[in-house]
Amino acid sequence: MTSASNVLGGTLQPCSTSPQTGYYRDGCCNTGSGDYGAHTVCAQMTPAFLEFTKNQGNDLCTPVPAYEFPGLKPGDRWCVCASRWKEALDAGVAPPVVLESTHALTLEYVSFNELKPYAV
């Protein structure tokens, strides 16, 4: 896999290894042709976002061992779908993002100016 770029134009940095995140479970928000959800936003979970995404049909709190998914809690960092982050933004519950760890492809879904106020 080639080194990816982040939304700042630099090299994509790891998002989280505990829990181990990423579409490829490599700790980074890397993406590829099979990642139809574009899991490219390194987000820091908040209670409001976890509740929002659960109400949208994606429960991020309940572990799913078959998919190596540990279940998340507030404060955890996780690569979330760019479109879901944008939905959360529009609903007023967008979680903080780690710009250095957010894949450049995210900018096809949300502008840098929308991301920047949520930077941690």
N, C-alpha and C positions, 0 to 999 in steps of 0.2 A: 504494500500500500504506500502510495506516495504521501509526502507530508502535506497536510491540508493547511489552508489559511483560515484565520479567524476574522471576525467582523472588523477588527482594527487593521487588517492587512498583514499581520505578523503570522508566525507559525502557531497553529492550533495547540493549545496547552491542555493537559489533562483536566477533566472535570471532577471525577471522583473515583477512587478505588475502594472506598468503604462508605457506602455500598458500591460495588463494581458496576459502573454505568456504561452507557453507549450501546448503539445498535449492535456493535460487534463485541460488546462486553470487554472492551479494551481500556476503559477508563476515560475515553475521549468521545466527543460528540462527532465522530467520523460518520460518514454516510456513503451510500453506494446505490447501485441500481435496484437492489432488493428492498431498500428502505423507503417504502411508499409513504410512510408517515413523516419523513424528514426529521428524525430525532436529532436536531442540530443545535438546540438552545440549552446551554448549561444553566439550569435554573436552581435556585435555592428554595426548597419547599417552604411554604407557609400554610397555616391552617386554612386560610381562605381559598388558596389555590387547590389544595388537596380536596376540599369539599366541592369546589367548582367542578373539577375534573371528574370526581365521583358522580356528581349529578349529570354529567355529560356521558356517563356510561363507561368511564375508565377509572376504576378504583385503584389508586396507587398505594393505598395503605395495606391492603391484604397481600401477604406473601403468595407467590405462585412458583413453587420450587421447580416445576417442569420447565419453566422459562428462565431459571436462574434469577428470579425476581424476589428480593428479600422483603418487599413492603417498605414503604417510606414513612418518615416522620418529619415534622417541621425541623428545618435546619439542614436536612440532607440535601446534597446536590445531585441532580439527575438530568440526563439529556432528555428533554421533552420535545414533542413535535412542535415545529415552528408554527403551524396553523393553530394548534391548541393554545400556545402562548399568546398569539394574536387574538384569539377568541377571549381569553382571560383579560387581555388588555382592554378590549372593547367592553367587557363586563365590569371593569374596574377592580379586578382581583389578580392582575399579573404579578407573578413572583419576581424577586430580584434575579438578575442574570450576571454571570461571570463573562465579561466580554472577551477576555483572552482565551476562554474555553468554548466560546460559541462559534460554530462553523460559519464561514462566509456565505454558504448557501442560504442561511437564514434571511439574508437581505433580499431574497426573492419573495419573501412572505411578509416581512416587516421592515420598516426603514431604520437606519442607524439612529435617527433622531427620536424614534419611538423607543428604542432599546436603551439609549444612553441614560435617561433619568432613573432606570432600574438597575444600573451598574452597582455591583458590590466590590 
